């Protein structure tokens, strides 16, 4: 889950654009190549950015939350999305493949420990990575927390958020026969993996549009049409991960393993009016994590580009560079 959308004045909070000093395709095995880039200071404090989705891909704007004189900024497109190949592929594409890819990136870059920065699904992945590799994490910076539970999926795909946006939910439902609407993830899965290009793109745009429509606090409820290839990768990968409950062994896996993060400091930045990942999850996480601080942004939704969220994230990263 994630989208950079709206809030044009968010740019005022960000560092000026910076170009990567290193771009590469990394062979991670299983027929996959992952796009990785580095920008900022080659000798700076390393920070790795986990984009949302799953399937969203990284963007140049994601470099701009970090002082390029201080940080060595590492972005990558997770398997199947962005510039990674093969595009939109769900083969050998699970949470545990991504965790292994992250470790391969770290060792390839010669990094011992790094700050981990992620939002939405990127926050999910950051928590899973931190739980499984706590010795590699200096600090976790999370935004728009999602912990891959059935309750969270039911909220967004079972009509919870639709109670606030009934007309937008009605459009999302309209492509699915009434008899199948009891499980929208399964209904869309059937069509996103139908093998028919027109059907897949039609439903991919609807899937992506439902999420994008609710991303910002000042949304009109219209998500717009994403480019066909982007929408197809985003929707197929996200649906694949949600169909498989994030490939975790049981519901509530992250919360059940929070003891592994006991020695790792964390900062959580959460929009008060986040319709995609409601703040109750961030609050619950912060209470279970003694080393964390929760920053609730009063007038903000889900998107990384919400002005209050952008400002707070830059402030957090500036604070970390001062120690």
MIPA-215432 format. One line per 8 residues: for each residue x, y, z of C-alpha. Coordinates in pm, whole numbers, plus 50000, padded with zeros to 5 digits. Each point is the difference from the previous one (the first is absolute). Layout:
N
X Y Z  ...
# end
This chain:
323
50000 50000 50000  50144 50333 49906  49981 50289 49763  50177 50334 49967  49708 50224 49911  49866 50353 50033  50120 50264 50245  50216 50200 49757
50129 50227 50276  50162 49701 50171  50303 50079 49781  50088 50299 50217  50104 49767 50282  50231 49784 49792  50369 50021 49915  50082 50110 49643
50006 49728 49734  50318 49794 49987  50113 49758 49729  50132 49651 50084  50373 49944 49985  49942 49627 49946  49729 49806 49819  50007 49627 49940
49795 49689 49933  50072 49737 50265  49947 49633 49917  49817 49862 50305  49936 49654 49857  49679 49820 49899  50009 50184 49666  49960 50341 50168
50211 50314 49964  49942 50282 50248  50066 50367 49924  50215 50167 50270  50127 50358 50021  50213 50206 50236  50000 50378 50040  50123 50257 50248
50332 49960 50180  50185 49675 49910  50169 50015 50341  49688 50109 50189  49772 49820 50244  49821 49731 49797  49620 50006 49983  49799 49749 49797
49650 50090 49877  49723 49741 49965  49724 50113 49765  49635 49911 50041  49757 49780 49816  50115 49728 49977  50066 50095 49640  50031 50378 50023
50365 50050 49909  50231 50278 50115  50001 50355 49863  50243 50296 49991  49788 50179 50264  50096 49731 50252  50361 50123 49996  49893 50341 50124
49921 49916 50363  50370 49976 50083  50280 50257 50016  50220 49887 49707  50309 50141 50169  49946 49767 50296  49824 49687 49876  50089 49723 49756
49651 49942 49858  49920 49655 49862  49679 49940 49807  49892 49685 49819  49702 49868 49808  49873 49680 50160  49957 49689 49785  49763 50041 49709
49948 50377 50014  50156 50326 49885  50317 49934 49802  50048 49651 50143  49956 49704 49766  49794 49807 49908  49731 50264 50029  49680 49913 50190
50127 49647 50068  49873 49821 50311  50219 49694 49950  50252 49954 50283  49864 50322 50145  49923 49981 50373  50081 50202 50311  50287 49764 50077
50149 50044 49654  49994 50377 50062  50169 49963 50339  50275 49795 49835  50031 50264 49725  50044 50273 50261  50279 49806 50164  50166 49945 49661
49981 50374 49931  50153 50076 50340  50291 49759 49959  50057 50102 49637  50026 50363 50111  50237 49907 50282  49770 50138 50270  50007 49864 50355
49694 50180 50144  49756 50253 49863  49693 50211 50075  49687 49839 49855  49733 50237 49864  49665 49873 49871  49634 50090 49968  49680 49800 49968
50106 49660 49859  50353 50139 50031  49936 50031 50375  49880 49638 50005  50314 49887 49824  50217 50214 50230  49846 49837 50307  50045 49649 49858
50358 50078 49902  50070 50152 50343  49851 49698 50179  50209 49755 49796  50320 50211 49982  49999 50231 50303  50380 50009 50011  49999 50181 49663
49764 50282 50101  50116 50330 50150  49646 50148 50011  49665 49930 49835  49809 50300 49863  49644 49896 49909  49709 50185 49842  49637 49893 49955
50036 49674 50189  49860 49677 49857  50065 49668 50177  49845 49760 49746  49714 49871 50214  49665 49874 49880  49827 50278 50193  50193 50264 49804
49922 49831 49669  49633 49969 50098  49990 50372 50080  50118 50104 49655  49863 49721 49781  49700 49892 50204  49807 50326 50005  50135 50174 50312
50159 50292 49817  49710 49982 49756  49765 50123 50271  50180 50334 49985  50024 49998 49620  49686 49817 49884  49998 50142 49647  50368 49910 49949
49948 49653 50147  49698 49952 49770  50224 50064 49698  50255 49749 50130  49727 49740 50057  49826 50064 49669  50243 49787 49795  49930 49695 50216
49677 49793 49982  49795 50035 50318  50041 49631 50084  50381 50044 50028  50009 50321 50202  50038 49818 50333  50371 49959 49923  50121 50288 49785
50366 49896 50018  49914 49657 49856  49764 50149 49742  50264 50242 49872  50266 49727 50013  49800 49792 49754  49994 50291 49754  50349 50142 50057
50142 49656 49916  49751 49910 49727  50256 49993 49719  49794 50249 49799  50185 50332 49966  49688 50219 49977  49839 49838 50305  50319 50026 50204
50059 50369 49920  49635 50094 50058  49998 49843 50345  50353 50116 50079  49899 50361 49941  49692 49956 50218  50206 49837 50279  50264 50275 49988
49738 50272 49966  49816 49889 50315  50317 50033 50205  50122 50322 49841  49661 50163 50048  50032 49971 50378  50368 50092 50031  49972 50365 50105
49795 50175 50263  49861 50245 49743  49913 49736 49742  49705 50049 49767  49947 49623 49998  50122 49964 49641  50328 49814 49956  50056 50053 49628
50136 49751 49749  50357 49883 50056  50205 49901 49692  49906 49647 49899  50334 49830 50069  50046 50172 50337  49644 49917 50107  50035 49637 49890
50323 49947 50198  49871 50184 50305  49665 49820 50012  50130 49650 49919  50281 50015 50255  49788 50157 50272  49719 49752 49946  50249 49709 49989
50144 50099 50338  49659 50064 50158  49859 49672 49865  50288 49827 50180  49974 50206 50322  50347 50142 49944  50147 49648 50007  50011 50018 50380
49945 49682 50199  49696 50128 50188  49775 50302 50044  50159 50252 50236  50356 49876 49933  50157 50346 50027  49841 50089 50334  50083 49655 50136
50369 50055 49920  50047 50356 50122  50233 49881 50278  50267 49966 49730  49998 50380 49961  50044 50071 50370  50348 50144 49951  49928 50187 49676
49878 50363 50013  49711 50093 49774  49803 50303 49887  49643 49968 49871  49840 50283 49799  49627 49948 49955  49722 50205 49839  49706 50046 50235
49752 49959 49712  50174 49718 49816  49718 49810 49828  50226 49731 49857  50196 49909 50314  49798 50133 50297  50198 50144 50295  49884 49735 50247
50268 49768 49859  50278 50255 50049  49880 50064 50354  49994 49629 50080  50346 49954 49852  50147 50289 50198  49859 49859 50325  50162 49662 49929
50338 50154 49909  50177 50159 50293  50268 50163 49785  49756 50183 49772  49847 50346 49980  49668 50067 49827  49945 50331 49818  49630 50037 49915
49954 50262 49727  49671 50186 50065  49877 50081 49647  50146 49729 49778  49899 49684 49821  50216 49720 49869  50219 50140 49723  50370 50058 50044
49950 50340 49836  49751 50133 50257  50162 50330 50113  49990 49920 50372  50139 49651 49944  50276 50125 49768  50100 50271 50247  50010 49757 50292
50202 49738 49813  50260 50258 49895  50013 50122 50359  50049 49645 50129  50285 49934 49757  50161 50333 50084  49978 49906 50366  50167 49665 49938
50292 50162 49815  50067 50211 50310  50006 49684 50210
# end
